[in-house]
Amino acid sequence: MGVWPAIAINTSLYAITHVPKGETEGIGAIPLGVLFCLITLESGTIWVAVLVHWVMSLSNEWLSLKHHPEIGLVKK
């Protein structure tokens, strides 16, 4: 198939999975999806991209909690 068609398919799937969080996030996932594919190709492992995604997710969540006091954690 080749590298670029594989990147296009992977990035499309990555973007589609982010659309439920909003159209803007789905569109923003396109360049990030390409970047994650290139990181994976360069490093030879998916774990670098997984770690970067995990760090981005946690920092986004924590910064949202910090800068929006009306958002709170629910203790069960």
Protein Blocks (a to p, Z undefined) as FASTA:
>chain_A
ZZklmmmmmmmmmmmmmmmnojklmmmmmmmmmmmmmmmmmnopaklmmmmmmmmmmmmm
mmmmmmmmkbccddZZ
